[in-house]
Amino acid sequence: MVMAFLLLTLVVGLYYSRKVTTFREYAVGNKDFATATLVATLLATDFSGSSLLRDVQQTHVQGFLWILYLLPIPIGYWLLSPLILRMGPFMQHLSLAESISTAYGKMPRLVVALVSVIVNVISVTTQIIAITTAIEVCINLSGNSNAKMIQCIITVIATLILILYSMFGGIRSVTFTDVLQFITFTAIIPLVTWFIFKSTNQSLGAVASILQKEPRFQLNSCLHIDKLLPIVALFLAELASYTDSTTIQRIYMASSPIQARKLFIYTGIFVFIILGFMALIALFLFVKAPTLPVNQIWPYIFANIPSVFKGLMAVSLLAMAMSTADSRLNACAVLVTHDIIGSIQAHKGIADKYKLSLARYTVLIAGICAMLLAFQKRDLLSLLELIFDFSVPIITAPFLLAVYGFRGSSRTALIGMATGILTILAWNRWIEPSTGINGAFPSMLANGLAMLAAHYLLPQPAGTGWVPTDKIYQQKQQEKARIKRRNKQERERFFSKENLIKLKPSRVVLLLTGLYLLVIGAASLGYGYDYTGHSIYSYGLLLFSGIGLLYMGCAVYGYHIIPDRAIGICWFFSLLVGFPLHLLFSCFLCQTLLVPFILFFTHGTVLLWTLPFYWSLRALAITAGGMLVAICYCKATVVCPSLTLLLSILGFGLLLLMISVWAKNSIIQKESRNLYFLQKQATQEAYELKKLAYSEELPIASSQSTLAQEGTILEKAIQNVTQSIAFVDSTTPFLKEDFQSIIDKFAEWAYYLKQRAKRQDQLLLQPTVIPLEALIDAGEVAYQKEKGYLPGLWVEEADIMPATMLGDRAQLVQLLCMALSYVREASASRFSPITLQLQPTQLRYKKREPLEEKESPDCITFPALALVVHTENKQIPLPILQTIYDVEGPAVTQPVVSALSPQKVNLHKEKLASIVYAHYGLLLWPHAEQLVCLLPLDVTQVREEMLALSLPREAGTQEEASITPHEKTASLAQLSAFHDWVRSFKNIDPFLIAEILLLLRRCYGFKRHASGQLFYVRAVKIAEWVATWTDGYAKLVYATLLYDLVRYTRLPLSYIKGNYKRGIYCFVENTIAIDSRKRLEESLLAIPNRLKESLKKWHLSVLYVKLAERLYDLKHASGYKDPAIIQAMAKESLTIDVELAQRCREPGMAILLKQAAEEVLLINKQ
């Protein structure tokens, strides 16, 4: 069995050694290990074969005193886990010594590397002793004259196997063999524990009774100062030794400090379980053989178990010993090659090929030295103290100070190390022999104090002192502060009227709780009266029975009569105060601890399941503290139950509470996420309902009752329409058909005039004032509800920041959540922080588009907020924010995602863009792991200002005075006829066309073009020709109407971008950009050189619009006041436009243009 395990270990180690090609991979791997793998290798490294031998021996000999030393060890992992978050600057290092060098220089690095090598060799020695022990018990060599030699040979073979795969495999091979060995000994140790318990022939109660009678296992015998201080000193040294080279190497194998922190938390849990089984082996062995000396404990175990368990135990010892030894040997190789030789060859690098060879030779030499030392020294406890004396006084203090941000000179570090060495030597010489207290921890303190004294008392070079923590630690602290702030806000909202109403329990819960209080109160009364004689105090317990009866009566008769708020308040405070008080009364009145313990666990379970989670946990903690105080106060009169019964109740009760806490927390998280998704669905449904309401026509006919109820609203709507439309006034007659045309289009006119020509995205916005702090909190919570974990958000704000912004809260929260999700999906690591930079900037919109190339547009600027979301990828340069962004700038027309992999298709991009554009903002994609959202601080100000730019002139101006009533009516009829005609094309959205026509009327008023035609009549006719030529191509028809608006009014192009789809915006932008005949011809000539058909479509679209516009102007040439202008247009059409139409294979268009141009020239000649 042993040989099979050794061969399996060798095969696994050599298999995973084939992929090592670089020294970094040999030292810490590729930092892609799973957390479970790291937990297994850390446990396998820390739980050595020597620790199993030593802990069983010392627990058997010292009893509860050594258990007190073992129990806080997992707490040490949990205490050190927050420290790991500060180790971000060191996570790319290969060893502990390299981290020391970054803080103190080359010489301290060399010292730390040498000391660490010595410590690792001693540790490997202890594991070789464990391997020797395991092999000795497997091979019975009694009576053999060569027994000693055979044992040595087998030990050498086992050590060489260990050295072999450690030499060639590197940390990857060591890690996966550690996983194998961890699985092996964690499976075997519980089996061995169970067999030793069975071999005692005692029940658990009998075992507990025997141990309780033994002085060494009684707590009061361990609290003597002369016994407790050595154990406390040894524990502190053990805690300080966690910063050894192998543990730090496991931390550096993690991908981030966050993963390393999880590694320590999970390891602490498993350490507690494994140490429990080790202690049980010693306890059961003590019950079976209480008088064994230390050196006979393990021989006795192996002699009294079957051969199968003997083999399993030997394999377990081998697994634990080899898993620690190979990690120590690998650490020795890294220290010698990377730190000792690296310090000597600081200016002359060594190739990875030679580093790997040197590392393998180091493993061989270190393994042989450890094996030779094992033949000289066999006391495991003295070797453990020797490890503490070497590492803790020299290494721990400088490293801890470096982690906390201290940076000193080499002289400072060397002074501290020398102080630590002198202190441990003096301690071992004069103090330890008389007190038995290990001096490693006091020497570590002396080291740290000496370093700080040297730093502040001696002159120091520049660059030394305390440096700020890294971003990962600051991010976690910032995240905790946000969570704390949110919890505080929730507690403040808890006592609001609405929340107090929600506290009302269901009828069933109220009835069951009342029954529980009634039974508990009656039982406590009977117990207190019968057994204690405190009749006066016992009658006070009737109050709980009375509360229970009130609850039951309320559940049966008054559940719907009593106000919900009153029930909620009484319910909350009665349980929160009543259960702790009842437990305190029980502690004072009872004569045994059994009753308070049972009541504590039952009351705690009821509190957890009835009250809100936050308050129930605190009530449970207060109850536990009060019970302990009462027990300590009454300890002289309280009788302790049997240890077996007490341990059984404690175990079952703690298990019940832990299950209750876990279940309640899981239910709360699930309900919270469900509520979030239900609210999200409700919001989306409301959004769709409003969208539907804005999209569909209003009903023309209604019932009489409805008309009666809404008559006033309808009259006001009609009044608004008649007041807003300029062609309706008191002096202008109009025909019945004209009035019917208005009535037919009433729903669309009302929709337009009431909503001021806004798009659906803006109609559905509900702008409110949002504090930026609340926006970030809401986005972080939304991400947590969506994904199940926090995004790891780090917020950076500029020095001068606005406190609030005005926008749609729901949409902005969704925007932030989707932005975080987008960047997280593109990130290489889930644990790396996501940075959110907030910086004030400005957005600039054009009042109107310039019609000539050299003309500069008039612009309007609004204050804005830049939200930059990016990962902490150092290889990607951060985007440089500008002070002003042009929303219609050519650089931001299309999103730039140069590094986005085609495999990473992000489905949220369109939604992100729609939210940003609905707020008249700008969205940039500098990189796949970066996102820039530019949002105006006041969306309503931007929207109103844009619409104000395009308002028509006031009624009664010269333009309107020249329009006859009949022309007004006829022009409106043309709008109506165009609307009815164009909607016959299947791709045309009738509601969108109606909206654009209304926008034409609003912006143009009754202004005329240079041709003498009304602007909106001209635009409609041009769009009609374009629709005819392109068979109703929807986007082009929309763009034709909108282009005319942008060209001849002050409507900003930003309004088109924010209110219409991107395709329509691009059509308008391209038409505006190519506005002269020369540029149009150049554009057309470039078409054959293009490979993409889509580009050809864009240019042809511009051609259709421009030629239709020219055709209309030629057909209405008579309206131009200057004949020279129309004559030049006709000549230009004959030379350029006709040729362009022929190139586009549109002969009908070319014929129409030619005829119109020739007619104009003929008329001018006459």
BELVENPE-V262906 format. One record per backbone hydrogen bond with DSSP energy under -1.0 kcal/mol. CO is the residue of the C=O (numbers start at 1). NH is the residue of the N-H. Records with the same first field share a line. If there is no record, write none. Layout:
# BELVENPE-V262906
CO->NH / NH
This chain:
# BELVENPE-V262906
1->5
2->6
3->7
4->8
5->9
6->10
7->11
8->12
9->13
10->14
11->15
12->16
15->18
22->26
23->27
24->28
26->171
34->38
35->39
36->40
37->41
38->42
39->43
40->44
41->45
42->46
43->47
46->48
48->52
49->53
50->54
51->55
52->56
53->57
54->58
55->59
56->60
57->61
58->62
59->63
62->65
63->66 / 67
64->68
66->70
67->71
70->73
72->76
73->77
74->78
75->79
76->80
77->81
80->84
83->86
84->87
87->90
88->91
90->93
95->99
96->100
97->101
98->102
100->104
101->105
103->408
106->110
107->111
108->112
109->113
110->114
111->115
112->116
113->117
114->118
115->119
116->120
117->121
118->122
119->123
120->124
121->125
122->126
123->127
124->128
125->129
126->130
127->131
128->132
129->133
130->134
131->135
132->136
133->137
135->139
139->141
141->144
144->147
146->150
147->151
148->152
149->153
150->154
151->155
152->156
153->157
154->158
155->159
156->160
157->161
158->162
159->163
160->164
161->165
162->166
163->167
164->168
165->169
170->174
171->175
172->176
173->177
174->178
175->179
176->180
177->181
178->182
179->183
180->184
181->185
182->186
183->187
184->188
185->189
188->192
189->193
190->194
191->195
192->196
193->197
194->198
195->199
198->201
203->207
204->208
205->209
206->210
207->211
208->212
209->213
214->217
215->218
216->64
219->222
224->228
225->229
227->231
228->232
229->233
230->234
231->235
232->236
233->237
234->238
235->239
236->240
237->241
239->242
240->243
244->248
245->249
246->250
247->251
248->252
251->254
256->260
257->261
258->262
259->263
260->264
261->265
262->266
263->267
264->268
265->269
266->270
267->271
268->272
269->273
270->274
271->275
272->276
273->277
274->278
275->279
276->280
277->281
278->282
279->283
280->284
281->285
282->286
283->287
284->288
285->289
293->296
294->297
296->300
297->301
298->302
299->303
300->304
306->310
307->311
308->312
309->313
310->314
311->315
312->316
313->317
314->318
315->319
316->320
317->321
318->322
319->323
320->324
321->325
322->326
324->328
325->329
326->330
327->331
328->332
329->333
330->334
331->335
332->336
333->337
334->338
335->339 / 340
336->341
339->343
340->344
341->345
351->355
352->356
353->357
354->358
355->359
356->360
357->361
358->362
359->363
360->364
361->365
362->366
363->367
364->368
365->369
366->370
367->371
368->372
369->373
370->374
373->376 / 377
379->383
380->384
381->385
382->386
383->387
384->388
385->389
386->390
387->391
388->392
391->395
395->399
396->400
397->401
398->402
399->403
400->404
401->406
402->405
405->467
407->465
409->413
410->414
411->415
412->416
413->417
414->418
415->419
416->420
417->421
418->422
419->423
420->424
421->425
422->426
423->427
424->428
425->429
426->430
427->431 / 432
431->435
432->436
439->443
440->444
441->445
442->446
443->447
444->448
445->449
446->450
447->451
448->452
449->453
450->454
451->455
452->456
453->457
454->458
461->464
465->407
470->474
471->475
472->476
473->477
474->478
475->479
476->480
477->481
478->482
479->483
480->484
481->485
482->486
483->487
484->488
485->489
486->490
487->491
488->492
489->493
493->496
496->500
497->501
498->502
501->504
506->510
507->511
508->512
509->513
510->514
511->515
512->516
513->517
514->518
515->519
516->520
517->521
518->522
519->523
520->524
521->525
522->526
523->527
524->528
525->529
526->530
527->531
533->535
534->538
535->539
538->541
539->542
540->543
541->544
542->546
543->547
544->548
545->549
546->550
547->551
548->552
549->553
550->554
551->555
552->556
553->557 / 558
558->562
563->567
564->568
565->569
566->570
567->571
568->572
569->573
570->574
571->575
572->576
573->577
574->578
575->579
577->581
578->582
579->583
580->584
581->585
582->586
583->587
584->588
585->589
586->590
591->639
593->597
594->598
595->599
596->600
597->601
598->602
599->603
600->604
601->605
602->606
603->607
604->608
605->609
606->610
607->611
612->616
613->617
614->618
615->619
616->620
617->621
618->622
619->623
620->624
621->625
622->626
623->627
624->628
625->629
626->630
627->631
628->632
629->633
630->634
634->637 / 638
639->593
642->646
643->647
644->648
645->649
646->650
647->651
648->652
649->653
650->654
651->655
652->656
653->657
654->658
655->659
656->660
657->661
658->662
659->663
660->664
661->665
662->666
663->667
664->668
665->669
666->670
667->671
668->672
669->673
670->674
671->675
672->676
673->677
674->678
675->679
676->680
677->681
678->682
679->683
680->684
681->685
682->686
683->687
684->688
685->689
686->690
687->691
688->692
689->693
690->694
691->695
692->696
703->707
704->708
705->709
706->710
710->714
711->715
712->716
713->717
714->718
715->719
716->720
717->721
718->722
719->723
720->724
721->725
725->728
735->739
736->740
737->741
738->742
739->743
740->744
741->745
743->746
745->749
746->750
747->751
748->752
749->753
750->754
751->755
752->756 / 757
759->763
760->764
768->807
770->805
771->775
772->776
773->777
774->778
775->779
776->780
777->781
778->782
779->783
780->784
781->785
782->786
783->787
784->788
792->834
794->836
796->838
803->772
805->770
806->939
807->768
808->812
809->813
810->814
811->815
812->816
813->817
814->818
815->819
816->820
817->821
818->822
819->823
820->824
821->825
822->826
823->827
834->794
835->870
836->796
837->868
838->798
839->866
841->864
842->885
843->862
844->887
845->860
858->847
860->845
862->843
863->937
864->841
865->935
866->839
867->933
868->837
869->931
870->835
873->876
885->844
886->889
889->892
897->900
901->904
903->905
908->912
909->913
910->914
911->915
912->916
913->917
914->918
915->919
916->921
917->920
922->934
924->932
927->930
929->871
931->869
932->924
933->867
934->922
935->865
937->806
938->942
939->943
940->944
941->945
942->946
943->947
944->948
945->949
948->951
954->957
957->961
958->962
960->963
964->968
965->969
966->970
967->971
968->972
969->973
970->974
971->975
972->976
973->977
974->978
975->979
976->980
977->981
978->982
979->983
981->984
982->985
985->988
989->993
990->994
991->995
992->996
993->997
994->998
995->999
996->1000
997->1001
998->1002
999->1003
1000->1004
1001->1005
1004->1007
1007->1015
1009->1012
1013->1009
1014->1018
1015->1019
1016->1020
1017->1021
1018->1022
1019->1023
1020->1024
1021->1025
1022->1026
1023->1027
1024->1028
1025->1029
1026->1030
1027->1032
1033->1037
1034->1038
1035->1039
1036->1040
1037->1041
1038->1042
1039->1043
1040->1044
1041->1045
1042->1046
1043->1047
1044->1048
1045->1049
1053->1057
1054->1058
1055->1059
1056->1060
1061->1065
1062->1066
1063->1067
1064->1068
1065->1069
1066->1070
1067->1071
1068->1072
1069->1073
1070->1074
1076->1080
1077->1081
1078->1082
1079->1083
1080->1084
1081->1085
1082->1086
1084->1087
1087->1090
1092->1096
1093->1097
1094->1098
1095->1099
1096->1100
1097->1101
1098->1102
1099->1103
1100->1104
1101->1105
1102->1106
1103->1107
1104->1108
1105->1109
1106->1110
1107->1111
1108->1112
1109->1113
1110->1114
1111->1115
1112->1116
1114->1117
1116->1119
1117->1120
1122->1126
1123->1127
1124->1128
1125->1129
1126->1130
1127->1131
1128->1132
1129->1133
1130->1134
1131->1135
1132->1136 / 1137
1133->1138
1136->1140
1137->1141
1138->1142
1139->1143
1140->1144
1141->1146
1142->1145
1146->1150
1147->1151
1148->1152
1149->1153
1150->1154
1151->1155
1152->1156
1153->1157
1154->1158
1155->1159
1156->1160
1157->1161
1158->1162
1159->1163
1160->1164
1161->1165
1162->1166
